[in-house]
Amino acid sequence: MVANAFIITDLQYDFMPGGALAVPEGDLLVPIANRLMPLFEMVIATQDWHPPSHGSFASSHPGKKPGDVIDLGGLPQILWPDHCVQGTRGAELHHDLNRAGIHNIFRKGTDPAIDSYSALFDNGRRKSTGLGEYLKVQGARDLYICGLTTDYCVKFSALDAVRMGFKMHLIHDACRPVNLDPGDEARAIEELKQAGVEVVTASDFENWKLRE
């Protein structure tokens, strides 16, 4: 049984500088994640893993462009460039990420009819990825999350984890935002704090023993 787990969110090539949905400084998170891994009893990585022509892709909707909002499966959906398509290099985890330190990988966004920002559920919370249930079986109580992006996948994963009863900790400087709209990152962090998520930094782990 484990007490704590580290969730590394979507450190994939399409979210790195030069990728299809590039996040500034996304590549700088890889060495931070590698440095933190040994401090945790369990390390989980997540991957966006979209089939071709996913419903969240602007290219799947003639006349639409990235940034447009449509109805997808009864939910408002921001349209994105094609990214993290199953089996492509863009969907791969960054090669410098320490794979040997990762205990398990969970994939999301596999249903073409609905997007999945959260690593625990799709956007309608209709179907679980199995991650939350897996962590409960392992006995995890405290979850520490980093990765891409602060205002989307990290945020929604953390909120879903709180709903499932986990104590969440956001490693703020080990995340980066999309900031599709100015201020999105700040609003996301405030929403997480209001939900009870503790905001910490990577430097907080220096000479700090994780809670029992």
Protein Blocks (a to p, Z undefined) as FASTA:
>chain_A
ZZbdcddehiafklpghiabdcehklmmmmmmmmmmmmpfbdcdddddddehiakbmklm
ghiaehiacdeehiacdddddehiehiaklpccfkbcfklpmbdcdehkafkbccfbfkb
cfkomacehlmmmmmmnopabdcdedjdfklmmmmmmmmmmmnopacdddfklcccfklp
ghklmmmmmmmmmnopacddfklmgopacdZZ
